[in-house]
Amino acid sequence: MKPREPVRPLDPPRSNRRLWLGLTRWCAALALVALAAFAGHQLAMQAGLARVREASAHRLDMLATGLDAELARFDYLPALLEMTPIVPALLGAPSDAGLRDSVNHYLDGVNAAAGAEMLYVLDSTGTSLAASDWDKPGTTVGQDFSFRPYVIDAMSQGRGRFYGVGITSKRPGYYLSFALRREPSSRGVVAVKVNLEEAERAWRKLPGDVALFDERGVVILSTREDLKFRPLRPLDDQQRADVQRSRPYGEASLLPLQWTQKEALAPEVQLISLDGRDQLLSERALRGAPWRLVVFDDMAPLRLAARNAAITASLAMAVLLLVGVALWQRRRAVRHKLANQAALQAAHDSLETTVVARTAQLRAAQDELVHTGKMAALGQMSAGLAHELNQPLTAMRALSESAAILLDKNSYDDVRGNLKRIRSMVDRLARLTSQLKTFAHKSELPVVPVVLAHTIDEAQGMLADALMDQGIAVEVEVQPGTLGVMADEAALGSVLVNLMRNAIDAMHKAPRRTLHLRARQQGERVLLEVSDTGPGIRPDILSQLFEPFVTSKPAGAGLGLGLVISAQLVRAMGGTLRAANLEASGACFAIDLPASKPDDPIHRSDEQ
């Protein structure tokens, strides 16, 4: 028995190798795009942070310098008041009303020159003796401020500083206090209240948000009202006792800020989350007060710019990869093109013989179609000519018969009128035959100013017998009576006769038979409507009404060419012909033509 041969592993199919190769290439391309996006995001983020930090540092320098200068510009007031004799004199004799009045006026003048909000003098017990606002409601005169830290510090240390809400005015301000100790008998304190709201309003004009934290970490000034009088973190028991005693924040609830530090980028630069939004915080300590000035910059625009940079970098990398793939595909396509040209040439040679045979068959079919089209056009022209000539000939026959009857009655004037109408119809037939000769060479009719009322009367006269036989009432409304259009009178009359005759046929069995003709001017156009009280146009015919051989009349009663010829005539005169059914009953045909100008000479068909 022969030993069994070992089973050889099967090679993976070629399609699987191509699939894995394609997946590897796609993964490599996606990795390059992701790497480009990450690099673009990081570079844009670092550059944006550097730019924002530089701008924030510049703003902090400017704001801190301005605020320090605002706080220091009142340091000269204690020496000025101490050298004024009436101020120490009032401290020595606080009950002297005349002296108090003099000091009040003096403080008012000094305060007006200095630009502070309020200037007042307190005795050694912390009671206000005189103030610049002595004549205003809620004055500080007579108020006890001994519990205020700036009074306590001035008495013990010689000077004090304090920011808080005023006891009487309820407005926040910055208080500076200086002890007056030139004479032991005249010890007292001079206090200045500085309004920093002007600086706060100036901050609002700068980009970003600005806040000023006091020594307890409470926001005392800010461009955002929702941050004011809110501590950075909850106050401890000692701080709460100090706040309860000195009342620097009025009735504020001191709700802590929603503040989370995420990353420290530099000693005075942090990335924080404030009220759920990431902010870049830059801070600076003031020289003239134990406060910190903070500038917030929203990180959303910076991250949006970094995201856009990442998208741009990824798109750029994708474009580079696509360009590389396109070049590779082009080289591959060139090789395939050279290989396929030989096969295409062979196919071309075989197809050329087939094309020659097919071309001969198509030429024979085309000649047959041209012959058939000529015969159809000849038949349509013959039917149209018979349709156009039938109306005048019928009217001429009726007028001639009427003339014979009138002649027997010796009504020579009426006979003359009938003959005049017959002559007008003969002229119209001559113009129609002339137009038929020129239809093959042009599609426009020579238009002249035509009075609508006259043309309507002519058409009504031609159909007078048919209107009388059917008992149809005619209502004509032309506003104004001299309304004219630019048209060919014979062609317009032919169109009106055709539309009126169709209306007469439509009202054959109608209980109420009224034919309405209305004309009115709309800007530089004239709208002429011919409507009846018949049953209207069938919906299946309405959409094909102006196509050849489409008619609602029974076989033998109409060819379906009257409306086609009428629409062509109106179009040749620069107008349009439309049809629609009325809401009640009946159909309406609207002719839109250019209006004639008042100074245009009117054309009349019966002129000799």
C-alpha positions in Angstrom: 0.0 0.0 0.0 1.5 3.4 -1.1 1.9 6.0 1.6 -0.5 9.0 1.3 1.0 12.2 0.0 0.9 15.2 2.3 -1.9 17.7 1.5 -0.4 20.9 0.1 -1.9 24.2 1.4 -4.1 25.9 -1.2 -2.9 29.3 -2.5 -5.2 32.1 -1.6 -7.3 33.2 -4.6 -6.1 36.2 -6.6 -9.3 38.1 -5.8 -8.6 37.8 -2.0 -5.0 39.1 -2.5 -6.4 42.1 -4.4 -8.9 42.8 -1.7 -6.3 42.7 1.0 -4.0 44.9 -1.0 -6.8 47.4 -1.6 -7.7 47.5 2.1 -4.1 48.1 3.0 -3.8 51.0 0.6 -7.0 52.5 1.9 -5.9 52.2 5.5 -2.6 53.8 4.7 -4.3 56.7 2.9 -6.7 57.2 5.9 -3.8 57.2 8.3 -2.0 59.9 6.3 -5.2 62.0 6.2 -5.7 61.6 10.0 -2.0 62.5 10.6 -2.3 65.6 8.5 -5.5 66.6 10.4 -3.9 66.1 13.8 -0.8 68.1 12.8 -2.9 70.9 11.4 -5.1 71.0 14.5 -2.1 71.1 16.9 -0.2 73.8 14.9 -3.3 76.0 14.6 -4.1 75.5 18.3 -0.6 76.4 19.5 -0.4 79.4 17.1 -3.9 80.6 18.2 -3.0 80.2 21.9 0.2 82.2 21.5 -1.7 85.0 19.7 -4.5 85.1 22.3 -2.0 85.1 25.2 -0.1 88.0 23.7 -3.2 90.0 23.1 -4.5 89.2 26.7 -1.1 90.3 28.2 -1.3 93.6 26.3 -4.9 94.2 27.5 -3.9 93.4 31.1 -1.0 95.8 31.0 -3.3 98.5 29.7 -6.2 97.8 32.1 -4.0 97.4 35.2 -2.0 100.6 34.5 -5.2 102.6 34.0 -6.9 101.2 37.1 -3.8 101.8 39.3 -3.6 105.4 38.0 -7.4 105.8 38.7 -6.9 104.6 42.3 -3.7 106.7 43.0 -4.9 110.1 41.7 -6.6 111.0 45.0 -3.6 110.5 47.3 -3.1 114.2 47.5 -6.5 115.0 49.1 -5.5 114.2 52.8 -2.7 116.7 52.8 -4.8 119.3 51.1 -7.7 119.0 53.6 -5.3 118.8 56.6 -3.7 122.1 55.5 -7.1 123.7 55.2 -7.8 125.5 58.6 -11.6 124.9 58.6 -11.3 121.1 58.4 -9.3 120.7 61.7 -11.4 123.5 63.2 -14.6 121.5 62.5 -13.1 118.4 64.1 -12.4 120.5 67.2 -15.9 122.1 67.2 -18.2 119.5 65.6 -21.4 121.3 66.8 -20.6 124.6 65.1 -23.3 124.8 62.3 -21.7 127.6 60.5 -18.3 125.9 60.4 -20.0 122.7 59.2 -21.7 124.6 56.4 -18.4 126.1 55.3 -16.7 122.7 55.2 -19.6 121.2 53.3 -19.3 123.9 50.6 -15.5 123.5 50.6 -15.7 119.7 50.2 -18.2 120.1 47.3 -15.9 122.4 45.4 -12.8 120.2 46.0 -14.8 117.1 44.9 -16.0 118.8 41.8 -12.4 119.5 40.8 -11.0 116.1 41.8 -13.8 114.1 40.0 -14.6 111.7 42.9 -18.1 110.5 43.6 -18.1 111.7 47.2 -15.8 113.4 49.7 -16.6 113.5 53.4 -14.9 114.1 56.9 -15.5 111.8 59.9 -14.7 112.4 63.5 -12.7 110.0 65.7 -15.9 108.0 66.4 -16.5 107.3 62.7 -19.5 109.7 62.4 -19.7 111.8 59.3 -19.5 115.5 60.1 -19.4 117.1 56.6 -19.7 115.8 53.1 -19.8 117.0 49.5 -23.3 115.5 49.1 -24.7 117.4 52.2 -27.5 118.9 50.1 -28.6 115.6 48.3 -31.1 112.9 49.4 -29.4 110.0 51.3 -26.4 112.2 52.4 -23.7 110.6 54.5 -23.8 113.5 57.0 -24.6 112.1 60.5 -24.1 108.5 59.5 -22.0 106.2 61.6 -19.3 104.4 59.6 -17.2 103.1 62.5 -17.8 99.5 61.4 -16.4 100.0 57.9 -12.9 98.5 57.5 -11.6 101.7 55.8 -12.4 103.8 58.9 -10.9 101.2 61.2 -7.7 100.9 59.2 -7.4 104.7 58.9 -7.7 105.1 62.7 -5.2 102.3 63.4 -2.8 102.4 60.5 -3.2 105.9 59.1 -4.9 105.0 55.9 -7.4 102.4 54.5 -8.8 101.0 51.3 -12.2 99.3 50.8 -14.5 98.4 48.0 -18.2 97.9 48.8 -21.8 98.9 48.4 -22.7 102.3 49.9 -24.7 102.3 53.1 -26.9 105.2 52.0 -26.6 105.3 48.2 -26.7 101.5 47.7 -24.1 102.0 44.8 -20.8 100.2 44.9 -17.6 102.2 45.0 -13.9 102.2 46.1 -13.3 104.0 49.4 -9.9 105.6 50.3 -9.5 106.9 53.9 -6.7 109.0 55.4 -6.2 109.9 59.1 -6.0 113.6 60.1 -3.5 113.7 63.1 -1.9 117.1 62.7 -3.3 118.1 66.1 -4.2 115.7 68.9 -7.4 117.6 69.6 -8.5 117.4 66.0 -8.2 113.7 65.1 -10.5 112.5 62.3 -10.7 110.8 59.0 -11.2 112.1 55.5 -12.8 109.5 53.1 -13.1 109.6 49.3 -15.5 107.4 47.3 -14.3 106.7 43.8 -16.8 105.4 41.2 -15.2 102.7 39.1 -18.2 102.1 36.8 -16.7 104.4 34.2 -13.7 102.0 34.0 -16.1 99.1 33.9 -17.9 100.6 31.0 -14.7 101.2 29.1 -13.8 97.5 29.6 -16.9 96.5 27.7 -15.5 98.0 24.5 -12.6 95.6 24.5 -12.7 92.0 23.3 -13.3 89.3 25.8 -14.6 89.5 29.4 -12.9 91.3 32.2 -13.3 90.8 36.0 -11.7 92.2 39.1 -11.3 90.0 42.2 -10.9 91.4 45.7 -8.8 89.9 48.5 -11.6 87.4 49.3 -11.7 86.1 45.7 -15.1 87.8 45.1 -15.8 89.5 41.7 -16.3 93.3 42.4 -16.2 94.6 38.8 -17.0 92.7 35.6 -18.2 93.2 32.1 -20.6 90.4 32.8 -23.4 91.2 35.3 -23.9 87.6 36.1 -20.4 87.4 37.6 -20.6 90.3 39.9 -20.4 89.7 43.7 -19.8 86.0 43.2 -16.8 84.3 44.9 -14.4 82.0 43.2 -15.0 79.4 45.9 -17.3 79.3 49.0 -16.2 81.7 51.8 -15.0 80.3 55.0 -16.4 81.1 58.4 -14.1 84.0 59.2 -14.7 85.6 55.8 -18.4 85.3 56.3 -18.1 87.0 59.7 -16.1 89.8 58.1 -18.6 90.2 55.4 -21.5 90.2 57.9 -19.8 92.9 59.9 -18.6 95.3 57.2 -21.3 94.5 54.6 -19.1 95.2 51.5 -21.4 93.4 49.0 -24.8 94.7 50.1 -27.5 92.1 49.9 -25.7 89.9 47.3 -26.2 86.1 47.8 -22.5 85.4 47.1 -23.3 82.3 45.0 -19.9 80.6 44.1 -18.9 80.6 40.4 -19.1 77.4 38.4 -15.3 77.4 38.0 -13.1 74.5 37.2 -9.4 74.7 36.5 -8.3 72.3 33.6 -4.7 73.2 32.8 -2.1 75.7 33.9 -0.3 77.0 30.8 1.9 79.6 32.5 2.2 81.1 36.0 -0.6 83.6 35.3 -2.4 81.8 32.4 -4.8 79.0 32.9 -7.3 77.0 30.9 -10.6 76.9 32.9 -14.2 76.0 32.5 -16.6 78.8 33.6 -20.3 78.1 33.6 -19.7 75.1 31.3 -17.7 77.0 28.7 -13.9 76.7 28.3 -12.1 80.0 28.8 -8.5 81.1 28.6 -7.8 83.0 31.9 -5.0 85.6 32.1 -4.5 87.5 35.4 -2.4 90.4 36.8 -2.1 91.7 40.4 -2.6 95.4 40.9 0.1 97.5 42.6 -2.3 99.9 44.4 -4.7 97.3 45.9 -4.8 93.7 46.9 -6.8 92.8 43.9 -6.4 90.6 40.8 -7.4 91.7 37.3 -8.6 88.8 35.1 -9.2 88.6 31.4 -11.3 85.8 29.9 -11.1 84.7 26.3 -13.5 82.2 24.9 -11.9 79.1 23.5 -14.7 78.3 21.1 -13.5 80.5 18.2 -9.9 79.2 18.8 -11.0 75.6 18.6 -13.2 76.3 15.6 -10.2 77.8 13.8 -8.1 74.7 14.8 -10.9 72.4 13.6 -11.0 74.3 10.3 -7.3 74.0 10.0 -7.5 70.3 10.6 -10.2 69.9 7.9 -8.1 72.0 5.5 -5.0 69.9 6.2 -6.9 66.6 5.8 -8.4 67.9 2.5 -5.0 69.0 1.3 -3.6 65.5 2.0 -6.6 63.9 0.4 -6.0 66.0 -2.7 -2.4 65.1 -2.8 -3.3 61.4 -2.5 -5.9 61.8 -5.3 -3.4 63.5 -7.5 -1.0 60.6 -7.0 -3.7 58.1 -7.7 -4.8 60.0 -10.8 -1.2 60.0 -12.1 -0.9 56.3 -11.4 -4.2 55.6 -13.1 -3.2 57.7 -16.1 -0.1 55.6 -16.6 -2.2 52.5 -16.3 -4.8 53.9 -18.7 -2.1 54.7 -21.3 -1.0 51.1 -21.3 -4.6 49.9 -21.6 -5.2 52.4 -24.4 -2.3 51.2 -26.5 -3.6 47.6 -26.0 -7.2 48.5 -26.9 -6.4 50.5 -30.0 -5.7 47.5 -32.1 -9.0 45.9 -31.1 -10.9 49.1 -31.7 -9.4 49.4 -35.2 -10.6 45.9 -36.0 -14.0 46.7 -34.7 -14.1 49.9 -36.7 -13.3 48.1 -39.9 -16.1 45.7 -39.4 -18.6 48.4 -38.4 -17.8 50.6 -41.4 -19.4 48.1 -43.8 -22.5 47.9 -41.6 -22.8 51.7 -41.5 -22.7 52.0 -45.2 -25.6 49.5 -45.6 -27.6 51.2 -42.8 -27.1 54.6 -44.4 -28.5 53.5 -47.7 -31.6 52.1 -45.9 -32.1 55.4 -43.9 -31.8 57.5 -47.0 -34.6 55.5 -48.7 -36.8 55.8 -45.5 -36.1 59.6 -45.3 -37.1 60.1 -48.9 -40.4 58.3 -48.2 -41.1 60.4 -45.1 -40.4 63.6 -46.9 -42.9 62.6 -49.6 -45.5 61.7 -47.0 -44.9 65.1 -45.2 -45.4 67.0 -48.4 -48.7 65.2 -49.1 -49.9 65.9 -45.5 -48.9 69.6 -45.7 -50.7 69.9 -49.1 -53.9 68.3 -47.6 -53.8 70.6 -44.5 -53.3 73.7 -46.7 -56.2 72.6 -49.0 -58.5 72.0 -46.0 -57.5 75.4 -44.4 -58.1 77.2 -47.7 -61.6 75.6 -48.0 -62.4 76.5 -44.4 -61.3 80.2 -44.9 -63.2 80.6 -48.1 -66.4 78.9 -47.0 -67.4 81.6 -44.5 -67.3 84.6 -46.8 -68.9 82.6 -49.7 -71.8 81.6 -47.4 -72.3 85.2 -46.2 -72.1 86.5 -49.8 -74.8 84.0 -50.8 -77.1 85.1 -48.0 -76.5 88.8 -48.8 -77.3 88.2 -52.5 -80.5 86.4 -51.7 -81.4 89.2 -49.3 -80.6 91.8 -51.9 -83.0 90.1 -54.4 -85.8 90.2 -51.8 -85.1 93.8 -50.9 -85.0 94.7 -54.6 -88.5 93.4 -55.0 -89.6 95.6 -52.1 -87.9 98.6 -53.7 -85.6 98.9 -50.7 -82.7 100.3 -52.7 -80.7 101.6 -49.7 -80.7 98.2 -48.1 -79.8 96.6 -51.4 -76.9 99.1 -51.7 -75.7 98.2 -48.2 -75.7 94.5 -49.0 -73.8 95.1 -52.2 -71.3 97.2 -50.2 -70.8 94.3 -47.7 -70.4 91.8 -50.6 -67.7 94.1 -52.1 -66.0 94.2 -48.7 -66.1 90.3 -48.5 -64.6 90.1 -52.1 -61.8 92.4 -50.9 -61.3 90.1 -47.9 -61.1 87.0 -50.2 -58.5 88.8 -52.3 -56.4 89.6 -49.2 -56.8 86.0 -48.0 -55.5 84.6 -51.3 -52.7 87.1 -51.2 -51.7 85.9 -47.7 -51.8 82.3 -48.8 -49.2 83.1 -51.5 -46.9 84.6 -48.9 -47.3 82.0 -46.1 -44.5 79.9 -47.5 -42.1 82.9 -47.2 -43.0 84.7 -43.9 -44.9 84.0 -40.7 -45.9 87.5 -39.7 -48.8 89.6 -41.1 -48.6 93.3 -41.8 -50.3 94.9 -38.8 -52.1 98.3 -38.8 -54.3 100.1 -36.2 -57.8 98.6 -36.3 -60.9 99.6 -34.4 -62.2 96.6 -32.5 -65.9 97.8 -32.5 -65.9 98.0 -36.3 -64.4 94.6 -36.7 -66.8 93.0 -34.3 -69.7 94.6 -36.1 -68.5 93.2 -39.4 -68.2 89.7 -38.0 -71.6 90.0 -36.4 -73.1 91.1 -39.7 -71.7 88.1 -41.5 -73.3 85.7 -38.9 -76.6 87.7 -38.5 -78.7 85.0 -40.2 -77.2 82.2 -38.1 -77.6 84.2 -34.9 -81.2 84.9 -35.7 -82.1 81.3 -36.7 -80.6 80.0 -33.4 -82.2 82.7 -31.3 -78.9 83.8 -29.8 -78.5 87.2 -28.0 -75.3 89.0 -28.6 -73.8 91.2 -25.9 -70.9 93.5 -27.0 -68.8 95.5 -24.4 -65.9 97.5 -25.7 -64.3 99.9 -23.3 -63.6 102.5 -24.6 -65.6 102.5 -27.8 -62.6 103.7 -29.7 -60.3 100.9 -28.4 -58.0 99.8 -31.2 -55.4 97.1 -31.7 -52.4 96.5 -34.0 -53.6 93.7 -36.3 -54.6 92.7 -39.9 -58.3 93.5 -40.1 -59.1 90.6 -42.5 -57.2 88.1 -40.4 -58.8 89.4 -37.2 -62.3 89.3 -38.7 -61.7 85.7 -39.9 -60.7 84.7 -36.4 -63.7 86.4 -34.8 -66.1 84.8 -37.3 -64.6 81.4 -36.6 -64.8 81.8 -32.8 -68.4 83.1 -33.0 -69.5 80.3 -35.4 -68.0 77.8 -33.0 -69.9 79.4 -30.1 -73.2 79.3 -32.2 -72.6 75.6 -32.8 -71.8 74.9 -29.1 -75.1 76.6 -28.0 -77.3 74.6 -30.4 -79.0 72.7 -27.5 -78.3 75.1 -24.6 -81.4 76.4 -22.7 -79.9 79.9 -22.5 -78.1 81.2 -25.6 -76.0 84.4 -25.1 -72.8 85.3 -27.0 -70.6 87.7 -25.0 -67.8 89.8 -26.7 -65.8 91.9 -24.2 -62.7 94.0 -24.9 -60.6 96.0 -22.5 -57.1 97.5 -22.4 -54.4 96.1 -20.0 -51.4 98.3 -20.2 -49.9 98.1 -23.7 -52.1 95.1 -24.6 -55.8 94.6 -25.4 -57.7 91.5 -24.1 -60.7 90.4 -26.3 -62.9 87.6 -24.9 -65.5 85.6 -26.8 -67.6 83.5 -24.4 -70.8 81.5 -24.7 -73.3 79.8 -22.5 -73.0 76.3 -24.0 -71.8 73.1 -22.3 -68.1 74.0 -22.5 -65.2 72.1 -23.9 -64.6 68.5 -23.0 -61.5 68.0 -20.7 -60.0 65.4 -23.0 -60.1 67.9 -25.9 -59.2 71.1 -24.0 -55.5 70.3 -23.7 -55.3 69.4 -27.5 -57.7 72.1 -28.8 -55.1 73.9 -31.0 -53.8 70.8 -32.6 -54.8 69.9 -36.2 -57.8 67.6 -36.8 -58.9 67.8 -33.1 -62.6 68.7 -32.9 -65.7 67.9 -30.7 -68.1 68.2 -33.7 -69.5 65.0 -35.2 -67.9 63.5 -38.3 -68.4 65.6 -41.4 -69.4 68.7 -39.4 -65.8 70.0 -38.9 -62.2 69.3 -39.9 -60.6 70.4 -36.7 -58.5 73.1 -38.5 -60.4 76.3 -37.7 -58.8 76.9 -34.3 -55.4 75.9 -35.6 -55.6 78.5 -38.4 -57.0 81.1 -36.0 -54.1 80.6 -33.5 -51.6 80.9 -36.3 -53.2 84.1 -37.5 -53.2 85.6 -34.0 -49.6 84.6 -33.5 -48.6 86.2 -36.8 -50.1 89.5 -35.6 -48.0 89.4 -32.4 -50.7 88.0 -30.1 -51.9 84.8 -28.4 -55.1 82.8 -28.4 -56.2 80.9 -25.3 -59.2 78.8 -24.3 -60.8 77.9 -21.0 -64.1 76.7 -19.5 -66.2 79.1 -17.4 -67.1 78.2 -13.8 -70.9 78.3 -14.5 -71.2 76.9 -18.0 -69.8 77.6 -21.4 -66.3 78.3 -22.9 -64.2 81.5 -23.2 -61.6 82.2 -25.9 -59.2 85.1 -25.1 -57.3 87.0 -27.8 -54.4 89.1 -26.5 -53.1 91.7 -29.0 -50.9 94.8 -28.9 -52.9 98.0 -28.3 -52.7 100.8 -30.9 -51.6 104.3 -29.9 -54.2 107.1 -29.9 -52.3 109.0 -32.6 -52.0 106.0 -35.0 -54.1 106.3 -38.2 -57.0 103.9 -38.1 -57.3 101.4 -41.0 -60.8 100.6 -42.4 -61.4 97.7 -44.8 -64.2 99.6 -46.7 -62.0 102.6 -47.6 -61.7 103.1 -51.4 
